[in-house]
């Protein structure tokens, strides 16, 4: 009997193991453990693949594109002589700063000044400023009517516009502005003319004038634009 069983084990070892309930239970447990291991490994690899680097890159620099410093620029200028009087024709580009526009839309009138100087150049000393002229404008926004009002302070004339761009374009077109009578100028002497546009802080209300003194955003002025008025 023992010889027969020994021979059966040698000839059919697989069948004997398949009929053993303990072996089947052990195999089932191994398969379950293997499945758990595979699931954990897959999850770990996925987490590693999507993990953030230990050293984070610096955040992008945010540029405030709305903070416009503004600028004034004299594009062209010439003096036209008619009937013994010089008249100024000029083209000026005005762009208000962000703070100036905010103040304007909050009801603060803005003053714009056009400085004009007629100068006699000296050969060995500083130039002699013979005549200094100022043309003053006031730009104001009416919230109820949504209109921009441009006032010529020197003459009292005013004009109304539906947009800020139109008002600034009107300010930038200087046509036939009287400068000086030729009788005031010395005969035989040469002169040159220069002009510039300035955001006039002197016309601001008191508290805003103090703020403008400390804030660069309010200090807007063009470069001097110079050309010969009359040769010697």
Secondary structure, 3 states (H helix, E strand, C coil): CHHHHHHHHHHCHHHHHHCCHHHHHHHHHHHHHHHHHHHHHHHHHHHHHHCCCCCCCCCCCCCCCCCCCCEEEEEEEEEEEECCEEEEEEEEEEECCHHHHHHHHCCCCEEEEEEEEEEECCCCCCCEEEEEEEEEEEEEEECCCCEEEEEECCCCCEEEECCHHHHHHHHCEEEEEEEEEHHHCCCCCCEEEEEEEEECHHHCCHHHHHHHHHCHHHCCECCCEEEEEECC
